[in-house]
Amino acid sequence: MPVFLIDEARRVFENAHAPYSNFRVGAALRCKSGAVFAGCNVENVAYPEGTCAEAGAIAAMVAAGQGEIAEILVLADSAVPVTPCGGCRQKIAEFGTPETVIILANPSGEVGRTTLGALLPGSFTPAHLAGKS
């Protein structure tokens, strides 16, 4: 597991705003350029309106002018490492490829590893919009 990604995910995990679910999540991604961006979940009293950690990291990446995800690590407050939600899988697909590595971790260090293609086969892509009327 890339140490710099887990360190970044842990740093923002501690800042997660999760007063309603008490389920903190931190995410860190590495772009193909080598740049690293992180995000944490931010809940809202109008639950479930909020922002996932992965979406926060992706927003930071885009705001910095980057756009190609090489790998992303998701650190969740769970005994078993969790995968990104369906919406975040599609967000990762916007900037990744089926080969994009997704690393799953929890606070005790348990780790899993998969790819975007394994988590989101048949994702909606720009090719689906080609030729629309």
C-alpha positions in Angstrom: 0.0 0.0 0.0 1.4 3.4 -0.9 2.3 4.9 2.5 1.8 8.5 1.2 -1.8 7.7 0.3 -2.7 6.1 3.6 -1.1 9.0 5.4 -3.1 11.6 3.5 -6.3 9.6 3.9 -5.7 9.3 7.7 -5.0 13.0 7.9 -8.4 14.0 6.3 -10.3 11.1 7.9 -9.7 12.8 11.3 -11.4 15.9 9.9 -14.5 14.2 8.5 -17.8 15.8 9.5 -20.0 12.8 10.3 -22.2 13.8 13.3 -25.2 12.0 12.0 -23.8 8.6 10.9 -20.6 8.6 12.9 -19.1 6.9 9.9 -15.9 8.8 8.9 -14.3 8.3 5.6 -11.1 9.7 4.1 -9.9 9.3 0.6 -6.6 10.1 -1.1 -5.9 9.8 -4.8 -2.8 9.9 -6.9 -3.0 11.4 -10.4 -1.0 10.0 -13.3 1.1 13.2 -12.9 2.0 12.1 -9.4 0.0 14.8 -7.6 -1.9 13.6 -4.6 -5.3 15.0 -3.4 -7.4 14.1 -0.4 -11.0 14.5 0.8 -13.2 13.5 3.7 -16.9 13.0 4.0 -19.0 16.0 5.0 -22.5 15.3 6.2 -25.3 17.7 6.4 -28.3 18.0 8.8 -30.5 17.5 5.7 -29.3 13.9 5.7 -28.4 12.3 3.3 -27.3 15.5 1.6 -23.6 15.5 2.0 -20.4 14.8 0.2 -18.4 11.6 0.0 -14.7 11.6 0.7 -13.9 10.3 -2.8 -16.0 13.2 -4.3 -14.1 15.7 -2.2 -10.7 14.3 -3.4 -11.9 14.4 -7.0 -13.1 18.0 -6.6 -9.7 19.0 -5.2 -8.0 17.3 -8.1 -10.2 19.1 -10.7 -9.8 22.5 -8.9 -6.0 22.0 -9.2 -6.3 21.5 -12.9 -5.6 17.7 -12.8 -7.7 15.0 -14.4 -6.4 11.5 -14.5 -6.6 9.2 -11.5 -4.0 6.5 -11.3 -5.1 5.1 -7.9 -7.4 6.0 -5.0 -7.4 4.8 -1.4 -10.5 4.8 0.7 -10.2 4.7 4.5 -13.5 4.0 6.2 -14.5 3.8 9.9 -15.4 0.1 9.5 -14.2 -3.2 10.8 -14.2 -4.4 7.1 -12.8 -2.2 4.4 -15.5 -0.7 2.2 -15.7 0.1 -1.4 -16.8 3.4 -2.9 -20.5 3.9 -3.2 -22.1 3.6 -6.7 -22.1 7.3 -7.3 -18.4 7.6 -6.4 -17.6 4.7 -8.6 -19.1 6.6 -11.5 -17.2 9.8 -10.4 -13.9 7.8 -10.4 -14.8 6.4 -13.8 -15.0 10.0 -15.2 -11.3 10.4 -14.5 -10.0 6.8 -14.4 -9.9 3.7 -16.5 -11.1 0.2 -15.8 -7.5 -0.5 -14.6 -7.6 2.3 -12.0 -6.5 0.8 -8.7 -8.8 1.2 -5.7 -7.3 0.4 -2.4 -9.6 -0.2 0.6 -8.5 0.3 4.2 -9.8 0.7 7.7 -8.3 2.3 10.8 -6.7 -0.9 12.0 -4.8 -1.2 8.7 -6.7 -4.0 7.0 -6.4 -3.6 3.3 -8.0 -4.8 0.1 -7.3 -4.0 -3.4 -9.4 -4.0 -6.6 -9.9 -2.1 -9.8 -12.5 0.2 -11.1 -13.4 -2.3 -13.8 -14.1 -4.9 -11.2 -16.3 -2.6 -9.2 -18.1 -0.9 -12.1 -18.4 -3.0 -15.2 -20.3 -1.4 -18.0 -19.9 2.1 -16.6 -21.6 5.0 -18.4 -19.0 6.8 -20.6 -18.8 9.6 -23.0 -19.1 7.0 -25.8 -22.8 6.6 -24.7 -23.4 10.3 -25.6 -21.8 10.1 -29.1 -24.3 10.5 -31.9 -27.2 11.6 -29.7 -29.8 13.7 -31.4 
